[in-house]
Amino acid sequence: MDNELGIIASKEERLEEAKGFTLMSDVFMSVALEDIPACQYVVRILMNRPDLVVTSVKTQYTISKITSHDARLDVLAEITAVGSDNKLVNIEIQRRNTVDHSSRTRFYGAMIDSEYLQKGAYYDELPDVYIFYISETDIWNGGKVAYEVSKTLNGQPYDDGIHTVYINAAVNDGSAIASLMQYFKSCDPKDDSQGELSKRVQLLKSDKEGEFMCELTQKWYNDGEKMGKAEIIINMMDSLKVSLESALQTAKIPDSEKPFYIALVDNIKSGSVKAE
């Protein structure tokens, strides 16, 4: 009986914790935006295009290559509008300042291109890709909510189809994007100011979705434990100046799990996987 009460208490604690999740978590944001109306609402604001239509969404989408690092995309949406070709939108959440942000967005763009250019296709068949890189802090320290990367060739605008915009939740200039970012930070289920996104968050945080949120919280705990071990292994390698194999042995990682942690450590160090 006592054990049963412990399980119930643990579940209730996880549910309460789940209600505190915000959209600045890549996992919760991915769950919220796998809903097409919610994703469409966000994309329209980020691109300032109320006519855009999201036709499909993939979240936590992994692009794997045999000879290179994997890329796990938080949100990848296909969009269309009257009179324009279909385009791809990648939305990423990054809470850490210990990665090379510009190299990371470069990698995402390259992986998306390689995924969507079919064998035998011409390069002009590549869809335009819009990468929105969202951070809690103003990583470029310019006092702006949004920084759009501009490209020039001999002083003239140069368009290669990859459009990168850095968005942060630290600056509030009163714009629609800034308001959206403030909502990302608070994720208050009582706040209905963000249309379909608010509806999605309210549903996810309601008691009706309690079982789902409980499962999601447990997944975070499990993933967090693995990420924590990987971070410890990396710290050992850096501080003790030992090899990965030695760090794995010191951390008492079973032989059967070593390939998983070798790949995880490699991906964390390369920035392909985010340890929040």
N, C-alpha and C positions, 0 to 999 in steps of 0.2 A: 504493500500500500504506500509506504513512504517513498519507494522508488518511483511509483506512478505519479505521486505528487511532485517529485523532483523533475520528472519529464515535463509535466504540465507547466511547472514554474519556469523551466528552461525555455519552453516554447513561448510562453508569454513574454519573457524577457527578450527573446529574439524578435518577436513581433513589435514590441515597443522600440527596440533599436532600429528596426526596419523603417518605422515611421519617421525616424530622424535622417534617413538617407536623403541626399540631395542630387541634383542633376550634375554636380561637379564630380561625381563618381562616374567613371567610364562605364562600369557595369550597369548601374541603375539608369544612366542616361540611355544606354543601349536598349535596355528593356522598355523604357518609356517610348523611345523613338522607333521601335519595331512596329508600332502602330502607325499606319500610313497617314491618317489625318493629323496626328500629333507631329510626325516628321515633316509633313507638308507645311504645317504652321511655322515650324522653326526655319525651314529652308526659305520660305517666302520672306521672312524677316531678314535673315542673313544676307539674302541676295537682293532685297528690296524689290521683289517681283511678285506682286499679288496674283499674277496670272499663271504662275508656275504650277504644274501638276506633278506630284510624285507618283510614279507608276509602279515602283517596286522598291523594297528596302531589305538590306541584309545587315544584320548586326553581329558584332564580334566575329567578323568574317575573316577567315585565315586564307591568305594567298601563299601557297607553298611552292618553292623551287628546289630542285634536287641539289643544286650546287651553290645556293645562296641562302641568306637568312629568310625566315618566314616573315610575313607582315600580317599582323592581326588588326584589322580595321574596326574601330568602334561602330561606325555607321557608314554604310555605302548605299546611296540612294540613286535611282535613275529618275531623271526629271525630263519633262517636256513642256512645250508651250506652243501656242498657235504660231505657225510660220517659222519655227526653228527646229533644228535637229535635236535628238535626244542627247542629254548631257549626264555626267556623273557628278555626284556630290559626296565628298568624304568629310565627315565630321569627327574630330578627334578631341578628347579631353586629356590634358596633360597638367598634372598637379605638381610635378617635380621640376626643379630648376637645375638638375644635375645632368641634363642631356643636351646635346647639340640640336637645338630646335630646327635650325635651317636645314641641317643634314637629314634630320628625321622627315621633314616634309618632302625633301627631295627624294628620299627613299620611297615614301608612300606613293608619290606620283609615278615613279619609275615602275613600281610593282603593279599599280593599277593599269598602266599602259601595257605592260607585258601580258597581263591577264586578259585584256580586252582586244588586243590585236590578233586576230585569227591568222593561222598559217596561210600564206598565200595572199593575204589581204594587202592592200596598198596603205602606205602610211597616212594618206589623207582620210582614211576611214576611221582613224582614231577619234573617239568622242572627246569633246572638251571635258576637262576635269577641274572641279572647284574643290579646293581643300580648305576647310575652315578649322583652324587649330585654336582651340579654346583653352585658356589658362586662367587660373585664379588671380595671378599677379600680372602686373604690366611688365612682361619680360623684356621689352625693348625700351622701357623707361622714357617713353616719349609723351606721356600724359594723354594718350588717345585710347579710345575704346577699340578701334579697329585699325590695323595696318595692312594695307594691300600692297603686295609685292609688285612693283612696276619693272618692266623689262624694256630696254632700248637697244637699238642697233644703229651705230653711227648717229646717235642723237634722235633717232626716230622710234616711235613705239614699235615694239616687237611682240607679236602674239604667237606663242608656240602651243597654245591650247591648254596649258597648265596655269591655273589661276590660284594663287595662294593668299589667304587672308588670315592674319593673326588677330584673334579676338580675346579680350580679357575682361574679367569681372571686377577688376579693382577700380576702374575709372567709370564714373557715372556722369555722362554729359546730357542726360535727359532724352537721348535718342531711343528709338524703338529697340535697337540692338542692346543698348545699355539696360533698358528695362527688362529685356529678355534675360540678360546675364544676371541681373539682380534676382530674378525669379529662379534661375539655375542655382544660385547660392542658397536661397531660402527654401524653395520647394515646399512652400506652405500649402497643404491641401485645402485650406480655407480661402486661398487666393485664387479667384477665378478670372484674373485679368488677362490670362494668356490663352484664351480660346480653347482649341482642341487639346493643346498641351496640358492646360489646367485640368481638363476633363480626364485625361489619361492618368495624370498624377493622382487625382482624387480617387480614381478607381483602384489604382495600385495600392494606395495607402488606406483604403477602406477595409472594414472588417470582412467584407464579402471576398476580398482577395487575400485574406489572412493566411490561408494555407500556402498560397503561392509565395507570398513575402517571406514566410517562415522558411520555405525551401531555398529561396534566394539568399537569405541570410546565412543559412547553413553552408551553402556553396561558397559564400564569401569567407567564412571561417576556414573551410577546407583549403581554398585557394590561398588564403592569407598565410596559412601554416606552411604551405609549400614555398611560397614566395619568401617567407621569413627564413626558412632553411637555406634557400639559395643566396639570400643577402648575407647570411652568416658565412657561408662558404666564400663568397666574394671578399668579405672583410678579412677573413683568414688569409686569403691569397695576397691581399694588399698589405696588411699589417705585418704578417709573419714572413712574407716573401717566399711562400711555398707554392708548389705546383697545384693544379686543380686536383690531381689524383690524391696528393697528400691531404689537401683540405677535405676531400670527400671521406677519406679514411678517418681523419680527426673528428669529423662531424658524425661518424658512425652511420654513413649511408650504406644500406645493404647493396650488394653487387647487382641484384635484380633491378634496383632503382637508379643506379648510377647513370645509365644512358639518358634517363629522363632529366636528371639534375644537370648533367653536362650540357644538354641542349638548352635547359632553362637558364643556366648561368650565362651561356653564350648569348642568348637572346636578350637577357637583361643588360649585359654589358654593351651590346650593340644598339640597344634602344628598341628592338623589335617587340619586346614585351615590357609593359609598364608595371613597375612595383610602386604602388602608391604609398 
